[in-house]
Amino acid sequence: MLPIEIMKSFFEKVVFTIFLTAFFGSNSQSAEGYRFIVGENGTVLDKKFNVVWKRCALGQQYKNSKCVGSAKKIDMAMETGSLFKRYGYKVDEWRLPTATELASLVECTSGEKSTLSYGEGGQCLGEFMAPTTNTALFPDTPTDAAFWSSTICGGFSLATNFTDGWSGCYTLNDGPQYVRLVKGSENE
């Protein structure tokens, strides 16, 4: 190659890398394999699980790259049917994510994460920023409570907290938690 062609090739790679970093953020998990495809209607296609996520928590609306309005906390993960209808979602179309699907949204800016076993753990280690998810895909994710999953553990439900990425068994004593809806296949 001629020196000018080498410089051009190098420049193109640098510009492409800057684009990927700006679009996906510094955490390479989202860029890896282009797992997520952003939809135009406030949704994100997750190719890993073949599901479509709502970008905002239940109660919020996606407008101008932000989630506006108040996210709604609910007392029990199992009482979502009437709540879905109240917000205009079809119960047979949208659902609570499985614990595995939900925990897969945790991204640690530290790059360090504990092992998720039997539905518990998975929290970010070292110094990291909250929320522990890709905010370019899921903006304005609340961190003052966890998000319910449909997975049961000992009569309770597994939930993921995006303050530190921890997933575990939540009880009624833990109070109301948020909901992020998903539609598509269930892998659990």
Residue pairs with C-beta under 8 A, 6 or more apart in sequence:
1 9
20 31
23 31
23 136
24 30
24 31
24 134
24 136
25 134
25 135
25 136
26 109
27 107
27 108
27 109
27 111
27 134
29 35
29 107
29 134
30 36
30 107
30 134
30 136
30 137
33 47
33 48
34 47
35 46
35 47
35 48
36 44
36 45
36 46
36 47
36 134
36 137
37 44
37 45
37 47
38 44
38 45
38 137
39 45
39 52
41 62
42 54
42 55
42 56
42 61
42 62
43 52
43 53
43 54
43 55
44 52
44 53
44 55
44 137
44 138
45 51
45 52
45 53
46 52
46 53
46 101
46 104
46 182
48 104
49 100
49 101
49 104
49 184
49 185
49 187
50 184
50 185
51 97
51 101
51 182
51 183
51 184
51 185
52 182
52 183
52 184
53 97
53 105
53 138
53 180
53 181
53 182
54 62
54 94
54 180
54 181
54 182
55 62
55 67
55 137
55 138
55 139
56 62
56 67
56 71
56 138
56 139
56 140
56 180
57 67
57 71
57 72
57 141
57 142
57 147
57 178
57 179
57 180
58 71
58 72
58 74
58 83
58 87
58 178
58 179
58 180
58 181
59 69
59 70
59 71
59 72
59 87
60 67
60 68
60 69
60 70
60 71
60 140
61 67
61 68
61 69
62 68
65 139
66 139
66 140
67 139
67 140
67 141
68 140
71 142
71 178
72 83
72 87
72 178
72 179
73 145
73 175
73 176
73 177
73 178
74 80
74 83
74 148
74 176
74 177
74 178
74 179
75 172
75 175
75 176
76 157
76 172
77 96
77 148
77 149
77 150
77 157
77 159
77 177
77 179
78 157
80 91
80 96
80 148
80 179
81 91
83 179
84 90
84 91
84 94
84 181
85 91
89 181
93 183
94 181
94 182
94 183
95 150
95 181
95 182
95 183
95 186
96 148
96 149
96 150
96 179
96 181
96 182
97 149
97 150
97 180
97 181
97 182
98 149
98 150
98 151
98 186
98 187
98 188
99 119
99 149
99 150
99 151
99 158
99 160
99 167
99 188
100 151
100 187
100 188
101 149
101 182
101 187
101 188
102 147
102 149
102 159
102 160
102 167
102 180
103 116
103 119
103 122
103 149
103 160
103 167
105 133
105 134
105 138
105 160
105 162
105 180
106 113
106 122
106 123
106 124
106 132
106 133
106 160
106 162
106 165
106 167
107 132
107 133
107 134
107 165
108 124
108 125
108 126
108 128
108 132
108 165
109 124
109 128
109 129
109 132
110 124
110 125
110 126
110 127
110 128
111 126
112 124
112 125
112 126
112 128
113 122
113 123
113 124
113 125
113 165
114 121
114 122
114 123
114 124
114 125
115 121
115 122
116 122
116 167
119 151
119 153
119 158
119 167
119 168
119 169
120 158
120 166
120 167
120 168
120 169
121 166
121 167
121 168
122 160
122 165
122 166
122 167
123 132
123 164
123 165
123 166
123 167
124 132
124 164
124 165
128 164
128 165
130 143
130 162
130 163
130 164
131 138
131 141
131 142
131 143
131 162
131 163
132 162
132 163
132 164
132 165
133 141
133 162
135 141
138 180
141 162
142 162
142 178
143 161
143 162
143 163
144 163
145 161
145 175
145 176
145 177
145 178
146 159
146 160
146 161
146 162
146 170
146 174
146 177
146 178
147 159
147 160
147 161
147 162
147 177
147 178
147 179
147 180
148 157
148 159
148 170
148 177
148 178
148 179
149 157
149 158
149 159
149 160
149 167
150 157
150 186
151 157
151 158
151 188
152 158
153 169
154 169
156 169
156 170
156 171
156 172
157 169
157 170
158 167
158 168
158 169
158 170
159 167
159 168
159 170
159 174
159 177
160 166
160 167
161 167
170 177
